[in-house]
Amino acid sequence: MGVILLIAGIAAASMSFTPSLVLQYIFVASSLAVGIIGLLLGKNKDGSLMRSTYYSWIGLILIGLSIALMIWGTSAIALINVLGFFLLILGMVEFVFVLQILNYESNIPWKIVGLKLTLSATTSIGAASILTIAGFDGYMALLFMGLLFVTVGLTLIQVSRLTIDTDTSVTY
């Protein structure tokens, strides 16, 4: 999931000053791909219920994002607004699951909790900042959107590396 978001972020940042319809298709394809992966991971019953629920929610939100981008993301500013709205939702959902981790019965490594909390804050604050910047300069907002996707992608890659090293029954 992180690699796909990383690639989408690099593409968005590199195309930010010459946006085209290709940028919309990149975000639609990447959010749909990550959403499907999230749903598939959510259907996997090998992990915990919280892990399954987390990936199912993320998958559904990202599939909803791809549908919303196809319908409403027709211009650069509309694309930024739709992406920003869904990134705010993802940041809030991420924060809710961080709170669930803290209430979890098993010990969760603090590195994972810290990375998830950083991911939640970065996504929410970044989305709010991007929506604010979009009112002034759409091209700069697209650049920061790409950088946010790169940051989220790198963080998800790091979280997945940490969860591979820990027991899957205690991580989500």
TORPA-4810 file (N, C-alpha, C, O; in nm, 3 decimals):
<nodes>
NODE_1_0.082_-0.119_0.000_0.000_0.000_0.000_0.087_0.126_0.000_0.060_0.222_-0.072_M
NODE_2_0.191_0.122_0.081_0.278_0.237_0.091_0.352_0.267_-0.038_0.373_0.383_-0.073_G
NODE_3_0.392_0.162_-0.110_0.465_0.181_-0.236_0.376_0.248_-0.340_0.421_0.336_-0.413_V
NODE_4_0.251_0.208_-0.347_0.158_0.268_-0.444_0.136_0.415_-0.412_0.135_0.499_-0.501_I
NODE_5_0.118_0.447_-0.283_0.100_0.587_-0.244_0.227_0.668_-0.268_0.220_0.785_-0.306_L
NODE_6_0.342_0.606_-0.247_0.469_0.672_-0.274_0.482_0.708_-0.422_0.523_0.819_-0.455_L
NODE_7_0.450_0.615_-0.509_0.457_0.639_-0.654_0.358_0.747_-0.696_0.390_0.834_-0.777_I
NODE_8_0.236_0.741_-0.641_0.136_0.844_-0.674_0.181_0.981_-0.626_0.159_1.081_-0.695_A
NODE_9_0.245_0.987_-0.510_0.294_1.114_-0.459_0.406_1.172_-0.543_0.409_1.293_-0.569_G
NODE_10_0.497_1.087_-0.587_0.605_1.134_-0.674_0.549_1.185_-0.807_0.592_1.288_-0.858_I
NODE_11_0.452_1.113_-0.862_0.390_1.156_-0.988_0.317_1.288_-0.970_0.326_1.377_-1.055_A
NODE_12_0.245_1.303_-0.858_0.171_1.427_-0.834_0.265_1.545_-0.813_0.241_1.654_-0.864_A
NODE_13_0.373_1.523_-0.739_0.467_1.632_-0.716_0.539_1.673_-0.845_0.564_1.791_-0.867_A
NODE_14_0.571_1.575_-0.929_0.641_1.609_-1.053_0.549_1.673_-1.156_0.595_1.748_-1.242_S
NODE_15_0.419_1.645_-1.148_0.324_1.702_-1.244_0.247_1.820_-1.186_0.151_1.866_-1.247_M
NODE_16_0.287_1.871_-1.071_0.206_1.970_-1.001_0.196_2.104_-1.074_0.094_2.173_-1.061_S
NODE_17_0.297_2.141_-1.149_0.291_2.271_-1.216_0.239_2.262_-1.358_0.219_2.364_-1.424_F
NODE_18_0.216_2.141_-1.407_0.150_2.120_-1.537_0.044_2.012_-1.521_0.054_1.905_-1.582_T
NODE_19_-0.058_2.038_-1.439_-0.158_1.934_-1.414_-0.240_1.904_-1.540_-0.268_1.993_-1.621_P
NODE_20_-0.277_1.780_-1.553_-0.361_1.738_-1.664_-0.456_1.631_-1.612_-0.458_1.598_-1.494_S
NODE_21_-0.535_1.579_-1.703_-0.629_1.473_-1.667_-0.557_1.347_-1.623_-0.614_1.263_-1.553_L
NODE_22_-0.432_1.333_-1.664_-0.353_1.216_-1.624_-0.338_1.213_-1.472_-0.338_1.106_-1.412_V
NODE_23_-0.324_1.330_-1.411_-0.311_1.337_-1.267_-0.436_1.283_-1.197_-0.425_1.214_-1.096_L
NODE_24_-0.552_1.314_-1.251_-0.676_1.259_-1.196_-0.677_1.108_-1.207_-0.715_1.039_-1.113_Q
NODE_25_-0.635_1.056_-1.321_-0.633_0.911_-1.341_-0.532_0.843_-1.250_-0.555_0.731_-1.204_Y
NODE_26_-0.420_0.909_-1.224_-0.320_0.853_-1.133_-0.380_0.838_-0.992_-0.364_0.734_-0.928_I
NODE_27_-0.448_0.942_-0.946_-0.506_0.935_-0.812_-0.622_0.836_-0.807_-0.639_0.767_-0.707_F
NODE_28_-0.702_0.829_-0.912_-0.811_0.732_-0.915_-0.755_0.590_-0.910_-0.801_0.507_-0.832_V
NODE_29_-0.657_0.562_-0.995_-0.599_0.427_-1.001_-0.528_0.391_-0.871_-0.543_0.279_-0.822_A
NODE_30_-0.451_0.484_-0.816_-0.378_0.450_-0.693_-0.472_0.433_-0.575_-0.452_0.342_-0.495_S
NODE_31_-0.573_0.517_-0.561_-0.666_0.501_-0.449_-0.750_0.374_-0.465_-0.781_0.308_-0.366_S
NODE_32_-0.787_0.342_-0.589_-0.861_0.217_-0.611_-0.775_0.095_-0.581_-0.821_0.000_-0.518_L
NODE_33_-0.649_0.098_-0.624_-0.559_-0.015_-0.599_-0.533_-0.033_-0.449_-0.540_-0.145_-0.398_A
NODE_34_-0.505_0.076_-0.379_-0.481_0.067_-0.235_-0.609_0.028_-0.162_-0.604_-0.046_-0.064_V
NODE_35_-0.724_0.077_-0.208_-0.851_0.039_-0.148_-0.880_-0.109_-0.163_-0.926_-0.172_-0.068_G
NODE_36_-0.854_-0.164_-0.280_-0.875_-0.307_-0.301_-0.779_-0.389_-0.215_-0.818_-0.490_-0.157_I
NODE_37_-0.654_-0.345_-0.206_-0.558_-0.415_-0.120_-0.605_-0.409_0.025_-0.596_-0.507_0.098_I
NODE_38_-0.654_-0.292_0.067_-0.705_-0.278_0.203_-0.822_-0.371_0.230_-0.828_-0.433_0.336_G
NODE_39_-0.915_-0.380_0.135_-1.028_-0.472_0.153_-0.983_-0.617_0.159_-1.034_-0.695_0.238_L
NODE_40_-0.887_-0.652_0.074_-0.836_-0.790_0.076_-0.765_-0.820_0.208_-0.781_-0.930_0.263_L
NODE_41_-0.689_-0.725_0.259_-0.625_-0.744_0.389_-0.729_-0.749_0.501_-0.711_-0.821_0.599_L
NODE_42_-0.836_-0.672_0.486_-0.943_-0.673_0.586_-1.020_-0.803_0.588_-1.070_-0.843_0.693_G
NODE_43_-1.031_-0.869_0.475_-1.101_-0.998_0.467_-1.018_-1.112_0.524_-1.071_-1.219_0.555_K
NODE_44_-0.886_-1.090_0.536_-0.797_-1.192_0.588_-0.828_-1.214_0.736_-0.814_-1.121_0.816_N
NODE_45_-0.870_-1.331_0.773_-0.911_-1.360_0.911_-0.795_-1.409_0.997_-0.817_-1.444_1.113_K
NODE_46_-0.673_-1.411_0.944_-0.559_-1.458_1.021_-0.519_-1.359_1.130_-0.470_-1.401_1.235_D
NODE_47_-0.539_-1.232_1.108_-0.500_-1.128_1.203_-0.608_-1.104_1.305_-0.704_-1.181_1.315_G
NODE_48_-0.594_-0.998_1.381_-0.691_-0.964_1.483_-0.813_-0.896_1.421_-0.810_-0.854_1.306_S
NODE_49_-0.920_-0.887_1.500_-1.041_-0.821_1.453_-1.016_-0.673_1.429_-1.070_-0.616_1.334_L
NODE_50_-0.934_-0.610_1.513_-0.906_-0.468_1.496_-0.828_-0.443_1.368_-0.855_-0.347_1.296_M
NODE_51_-0.732_-0.528_1.339_-0.654_-0.516_1.215_-0.744_-0.532_1.094_-0.733_-0.457_0.997_R
NODE_52_-0.831_-0.630_1.099_-0.923_-0.655_0.989_-1.018_-0.537_0.969_-1.043_-0.495_0.856_S
NODE_53_-1.070_-0.484_1.079_-1.160_-0.370_1.071_-1.088_-0.247_1.017_-1.143_-0.172_0.936_T
NODE_54_-0.965_-0.225_1.062_-0.886_-0.111_1.016_-0.867_-0.115_0.866_-0.896_-0.017_0.797_Y
NODE_55_-0.821_-0.226_0.813_-0.797_-0.235_0.670_-0.927_-0.229_0.589_-0.928_-0.176_0.478_Y
NODE_56_-1.034_-0.283_0.644_-1.163_-0.274_0.575_-1.209_-0.129_0.563_-1.255_-0.086_0.457_S
NODE_57_-1.197_-0.053_0.673_-1.236_0.089_0.670_-1.151_0.168_0.573_-1.202_0.247_0.493_W
NODE_58_-1.020_0.148_0.580_-0.930_0.219_0.490_-0.962_0.184_0.345_-0.965_0.272_0.258_I
NODE_59_-0.986_0.056_0.318_-1.020_0.013_0.182_-1.148_0.076_0.132_-1.154_0.123_0.019_G
NODE_60_-1.252_0.078_0.216_-1.379_0.138_0.174_-1.366_0.288_0.151_-1.423_0.341_0.055_L
NODE_61_-1.293_0.356_0.237_-1.276_0.500_0.220_-1.200_0.530_0.091_-1.236_0.623_0.019_I
NODE_62_-1.097_0.453_0.062_-1.019_0.479_-0.059_-1.095_0.442_-0.187_-1.077_0.506_-0.290_L
NODE_63_-1.177_0.341_-0.181_-1.262_0.310_-0.297_-1.364_0.422_-0.316_-1.393_0.462_-0.429_I
NODE_64_-1.418_0.474_-0.206_-1.507_0.590_-0.214_-1.435_0.711_-0.272_-1.494_0.788_-0.348_G
NODE_65_-1.308_0.728_-0.235_-1.228_0.837_-0.290_-1.212_0.822_-0.441_-1.225_0.920_-0.514_L
NODE_66_-1.185_0.703_-0.488_-1.166_0.685_-0.633_-1.296_0.714_-0.709_-1.292_0.770_-0.818_S
NODE_67_-1.409_0.677_-0.652_-1.538_0.706_-0.716_-1.563_0.857_-0.715_-1.606_0.914_-0.815_I
NODE_68_-1.536_0.922_-0.601_-1.557_1.067_-0.591_-1.463_1.143_-0.686_-1.502_1.244_-0.744_A
NODE_69_-1.341_1.094_-0.702_-1.248_1.160_-0.794_-1.295_1.147_-0.939_-1.279_1.239_-1.018_L
NODE_70_-1.351_1.033_-0.972_-1.401_1.015_-1.109_-1.519_1.108_-1.137_-1.534_1.158_-1.248_M
NODE_71_-1.601_1.130_-1.035_-1.721_1.212_-1.055_-1.688_1.361_-1.044_-1.726_1.438_-1.132_I
NODE_72_-1.619_1.402_-0.937_-1.603_1.544_-0.908_-1.464_1.599_-0.930_-1.448_1.722_-0.929_W
NODE_73_-1.363_1.518_-0.949_-1.226_1.568_-0.961_-1.189_1.609_-1.102_-1.087_1.565_-1.154_G
NODE_74_-1.270_1.693_-1.165_-1.250_1.726_-1.306_-1.151_1.840_-1.330_-1.093_1.849_-1.439_T
NODE_75_-1.130_1.926_-1.231_-1.032_2.034_-1.246_-0.927_2.019_-1.136_-0.944_1.939_-1.044_S
NODE_76_-0.820_2.096_-1.145_-0.713_2.085_-1.046_-0.762_2.121_-0.906_-0.730_2.052_-0.809_A
NODE_77_-0.840_2.228_-0.895_-0.889_2.270_-0.764_-0.992_2.171_-0.710_-0.992_2.141_-0.590_I
NODE_78_-1.078_2.118_-0.796_-1.174_2.017_-0.752_-1.102_1.890_-0.707_-1.141_1.827_-0.608_A
NODE_79_-0.997_1.853_-0.778_-0.916_1.736_-0.741_-0.855_1.757_-0.603_-0.857_1.666_-0.520_L
NODE_80_-0.801_1.875_-0.578_-0.741_1.906_-0.447_-0.847_1.903_-0.337_-0.822_1.849_-0.229_I
NODE_81_-0.963_1.959_-0.364_-1.069_1.962_-0.263_-1.118_1.822_-0.228_-1.137_1.791_-0.110_N
NODE_82_-1.139_1.738_-0.327_-1.187_1.601_-0.301_-1.078_1.522_-0.227_-1.108_1.454_-0.129_V
NODE_83_-0.954_1.530_-0.275_-0.845_1.459_-0.208_-0.826_1.509_-0.065_-0.806_1.430_0.026_L
NODE_84_-0.831_1.640_-0.046_-0.815_1.697_0.087_-0.924_1.652_0.183_-0.895_1.620_0.298_G
NODE_85_-1.048_1.648_0.135_-1.159_1.604_0.219_-1.139_1.458_0.262_-1.154_1.426_0.380_F
NODE_86_-1.105_1.373_0.168_-1.088_1.232_0.202_-0.962_1.210_0.287_-0.960_1.119_0.370_F
NODE_87_-0.859_1.290_0.269_-0.740_1.278_0.354_-0.772_1.320_0.497_-0.719_1.262_0.592_L
NODE_88_-0.858_1.419_0.514_-0.902_1.455_0.649_-0.976_1.339_0.713_-0.954_1.310_0.831_L
NODE_89_-1.063_1.274_0.638_-1.136_1.158_0.690_-1.039_1.046_0.726_-1.051_0.985_0.832_I
NODE_90_-0.942_1.019_0.639_-0.844_0.914_0.667_-0.761_0.946_0.790_-0.732_0.857_0.870_L
NODE_91_-0.724_1.072_0.808_-0.649_1.111_0.927_-0.729_1.089_1.055_-0.676_1.045_1.156_G
NODE_92_-0.859_1.121_1.049_-0.944_1.100_1.166_-0.963_0.951_1.195_-0.958_0.909_1.310_M
NODE_93_-0.985_0.871_1.091_-1.000_0.726_1.109_-0.871_0.667_1.166_-0.876_0.582_1.255_V
NODE_94_-0.759_0.713_1.116_-0.630_0.667_1.166_-0.616_0.700_1.315_-0.569_0.617_1.393_E
NODE_95_-0.657_0.819_1.354_-0.648_0.859_1.495_-0.739_0.773_1.582_-0.701_0.735_1.693_F
NODE_96_-0.858_0.741_1.533_-0.949_0.655_1.609_-0.886_0.518_1.631_-0.898_0.461_1.740_V
NODE_97_-0.820_0.464_1.529_-0.758_0.334_1.546_-0.633_0.341_1.634_-0.599_0.242_1.698_F
NODE_98_-0.566_0.455_1.639_-0.455_0.471_1.734_-0.510_0.466_1.876_-0.449_0.405_1.964_V
NODE_99_-0.623_0.531_1.898_-0.685_0.524_2.031_-0.726_0.381_2.064_-0.715_0.339_2.179_L
NODE_100_-0.772_0.307_1.965_-0.807_0.167_1.988_-0.683_0.084_2.022_-0.691_-0.008_2.104_Q
NODE_101_-0.571_0.116_1.961_-0.446_0.044_1.991_-0.408_0.066_2.137_-0.365_-0.027_2.206_I
NODE_102_-0.425_0.189_2.185_-0.388_0.219_2.323_-0.478_0.145_2.422_-0.437_0.120_2.535_L
NODE_103_-0.598_0.112_2.381_-0.690_0.036_2.467_-0.683_-0.114_2.444_-0.759_-0.190_2.505_N
NODE_104_-0.592_-0.157_2.358_-0.580_-0.298_2.323_-0.524_-0.376_2.440_-0.443_-0.324_2.517_Y
NODE_105_-0.567_-0.502_2.455_-0.526_-0.584_2.569_-0.379_-0.624_2.563_-0.312_-0.628_2.667_E
NODE_106_-0.328_-0.653_2.447_-0.190_-0.697_2.432_-0.097_-0.577_2.423_-0.139_-0.465_2.393_S
NODE_107_0.028_-0.602_2.450_0.128_-0.497_2.437_0.157_-0.469_2.291_0.187_-0.561_2.214_N
NODE_108_0.149_-0.345_2.253_0.182_-0.302_2.118_0.314_-0.227_2.126_0.331_-0.142_2.213_I
NODE_109_0.407_-0.255_2.036_0.534_-0.181_2.040_0.510_-0.031_2.022_0.432_0.011_1.937_P
NODE_110_0.580_0.048_2.104_0.562_0.193_2.100_0.605_0.253_1.969_0.556_0.361_1.932_W
NODE_111_0.695_0.188_1.897_0.735_0.239_1.766_0.616_0.241_1.671_0.599_0.336_1.595_K
NODE_112_0.535_0.136_1.675_0.418_0.128_1.587_0.315_0.233_1.628_0.258_0.301_1.542_I
NODE_113_0.290_0.246_1.757_0.195_0.346_1.805_0.242_0.487_1.765_0.162_0.569_1.720_V
NODE_114_0.371_0.513_1.782_0.425_0.644_1.746_0.415_0.672_1.597_0.379_0.783_1.557_G
NODE_115_0.446_0.571_1.515_0.434_0.590_1.370_0.289_0.610_1.327_0.261_0.693_1.240_L
NODE_116_0.198_0.535_1.387_0.056_0.551_1.353_0.004_0.687_1.396_-0.074_0.750_1.324_K
NODE_117_0.048_0.735_1.512_0.007_0.867_1.558_0.066_0.975_1.469_-0.001_1.074_1.437_L
NODE_118_0.191_0.957_1.427_0.253_1.051_1.333_0.180_1.050_1.200_0.158_1.156_1.140_T
NODE_119_0.143_0.932_1.153_0.068_0.920_1.028_-0.066_0.991_1.037_-0.106_1.061_0.944_L
NODE_120_-0.134_0.975_1.148_-0.264_1.040_1.167_-0.250_1.192_1.169_-0.325_1.263_1.102_S
NODE_121_-0.154_1.241_1.245_-0.135_1.386_1.255_-0.088_1.445_1.123_-0.135_1.551_1.082_A
NODE_122_0.005_1.377_1.058_0.056_1.427_0.930_-0.053_1.432_0.825_-0.064_1.529_0.751_T
NODE_123_-0.134_1.328_0.819_-0.241_1.324_0.720_-0.345_1.433_0.746_-0.384_1.504_0.653_T
NODE_124_-0.388_1.447_0.869_-0.492_1.546_0.900_-0.442_1.689_0.886_-0.507_1.772_0.821_S
NODE_125_-0.328_1.719_0.945_-0.274_1.854_0.938_-0.233_1.888_0.796_-0.255_2.000_0.749_I
NODE_126_-0.173_1.792_0.727_-0.134_1.814_0.588_-0.254_1.841_0.498_-0.249_1.929_0.413_G
NODE_127_-0.362_1.765_0.517_-0.482_1.785_0.436_-0.544_1.922_0.463_-0.585_1.991_0.370_A
NODE_128_-0.550_1.961_0.589_-0.606_2.093_0.621_-0.519_2.204_0.563_-0.571_2.304_0.512_A
NODE_129_-0.388_2.186_0.569_-0.298_2.286_0.512_-0.312_2.295_0.361_-0.312_2.404_0.304_S
NODE_130_-0.324_2.181_0.297_-0.337_2.177_0.151_-0.469_2.242_0.107_-0.472_2.315_0.008_I
NODE_131_-0.576_2.216_0.180_-0.702_2.281_0.147_-0.694_2.432_0.164_-0.757_2.506_0.088_L
NODE_132_-0.617_2.477_0.261_-0.597_2.621_0.280_-0.512_2.679_0.168_-0.543_2.786_0.115_T
NODE_133_-0.404_2.610_0.133_-0.315_2.658_0.026_-0.389_2.662_-0.107_-0.361_2.749_-0.190_I
NODE_134_-0.482_2.570_-0.130_-0.554_2.563_-0.257_-0.631_2.691_-0.286_-0.652_2.725_-0.402_A
NODE_135_-0.672_2.763_-0.182_-0.741_2.889_-0.202_-0.650_2.998_-0.258_-0.698_3.094_-0.318_G
NODE_136_-0.521_2.982_-0.241_-0.425_3.083_-0.288_-0.353_3.041_-0.415_-0.341_3.118_-0.510_F
NODE_137_-0.304_2.916_-0.417_-0.224_2.869_-0.529_-0.248_2.719_-0.548_-0.200_2.637_-0.470_D
NODE_138_-0.322_2.684_-0.652_-0.355_2.545_-0.678_-0.235_2.459_-0.713_-0.229_2.342_-0.676_G
NODE_139_-0.139_2.518_-0.784_-0.019_2.441_-0.822_0.065_2.405_-0.699_0.117_2.294_-0.689_Y
NODE_140_0.078_2.499_-0.609_0.154_2.472_-0.486_0.081_2.369_-0.401_0.145_2.285_-0.337_M
NODE_141_-0.051_2.374_-0.400_-0.129_2.276_-0.325_-0.108_2.136_-0.383_-0.098_2.039_-0.308_A
NODE_142_-0.102_2.125_-0.515_-0.075_1.995_-0.577_0.065_1.944_-0.542_0.085_1.825_-0.521_L
NODE_143_0.160_2.035_-0.537_0.296_1.996_-0.498_0.297_1.942_-0.356_0.356_1.837_-0.329_L
NODE_144_0.232_2.013_-0.265_0.227_1.967_-0.127_0.144_1.840_-0.113_0.172_1.757_-0.026_F
NODE_145_0.043_1.823_-0.197_-0.036_1.699_-0.197_0.055_1.581_-0.234_0.049_1.475_-0.172_M
NODE_146_0.137_1.600_-0.336_0.231_1.496_-0.374_0.329_1.464_-0.263_0.359_1.348_-0.237_G
NODE_147_0.380_1.569_-0.196_0.474_1.548_-0.086_0.405_1.477_0.032_0.468_1.396_0.101_L
NODE_148_0.278_1.509_0.054_0.203_1.440_0.161_0.185_1.292_0.127_0.199_1.207_0.215_L
NODE_149_0.155_1.263_0.002_0.141_1.122_-0.038_0.273_1.048_-0.025_0.275_0.931_0.014_F
NODE_150_0.383_1.114_-0.057_0.515_1.051_-0.041_0.541_1.023_0.106_0.588_0.915_0.141_V
NODE_151_0.511_1.119_0.192_0.532_1.101_0.336_0.446_0.989_0.391_0.494_0.905_0.468_T
NODE_152_0.319_0.986_0.353_0.229_0.880_0.399_0.276_0.744_0.346_0.274_0.645_0.420_V
NODE_153_0.317_0.739_0.221_0.367_0.614_0.165_0.489_0.562_0.238_0.498_0.443_0.269_G
NODE_154_0.584_0.651_0.265_0.705_0.611_0.339_0.672_0.566_0.481_0.732_0.470_0.531_L
NODE_155_0.578_0.633_0.545_0.537_0.594_0.680_0.470_0.458_0.680_0.496_0.376_0.767_T
NODE_156_0.383_0.433_0.582_0.318_0.302_0.574_0.419_0.191_0.546_0.404_0.079_0.596_L
NODE_157_0.520_0.220_0.466_0.625_0.121_0.441_0.698_0.090_0.571_0.727_-0.026_0.600_I
NODE_158_0.728_0.193_0.649_0.798_0.171_0.776_0.711_0.094_0.875_0.761_0.006_0.945_Q
NODE_159_0.581_0.125_0.881_0.490_0.053_0.970_0.483_-0.094_0.929_0.484_-0.182_1.015_V
NODE_160_0.476_-0.121_0.801_0.468_-0.260_0.757_0.598_-0.334_0.788_0.595_-0.453_0.820_S
NODE_161_0.711_-0.265_0.780_0.839_-0.328_0.816_0.842_-0.361_0.965_0.893_-0.466_1.004_R
NODE_162_0.788_-0.272_1.048_0.786_-0.297_1.191_0.689_-0.408_1.229_0.717_-0.487_1.319_L
NODE_163_0.574_-0.415_1.160_0.477_-0.519_1.194_0.524_-0.656_1.149_0.482_-0.757_1.206_T
NODE_164_0.609_-0.662_1.048_0.665_-0.791_1.006_0.758_-0.843_1.116_0.764_-0.964_1.139_I
NODE_165_0.829_-0.751_1.183_0.924_-0.791_1.287_0.858_-0.827_1.419_0.923_-0.885_1.507_D
NODE_166_0.728_-0.793_1.435_0.660_-0.821_1.561_0.558_-0.932_1.541_0.531_-0.974_1.429_T
NODE_167_0.504_-0.977_1.650_0.403_-1.082_1.647_0.274_-1.025_1.587_0.226_-0.921_1.631_D
NODE_168_0.217_-1.093_1.488_0.098_-1.039_1.420_-0.026_-1.045_1.506_-0.126_-0.981_1.471_T
NODE_169_-0.026_-1.118_1.615_-0.145_-1.122_1.700_-0.160_-0.996_1.783_-0.269_-0.968_1.833_S
NODE_170_-0.051_-0.918_1.799_-0.061_-0.797_1.880_-0.060_-0.671_1.797_-0.085_-0.563_1.851_V
NODE_171_-0.032_-0.681_1.670_-0.033_-0.562_1.586_-0.158_-0.558_1.502_-0.228_-0.659_1.488_T
NODE_172_-0.185_-0.444_1.448_-0.301_-0.436_1.359_-0.251_-0.393_1.228_-0.329_-0.378_1.134_Y
</nodes>
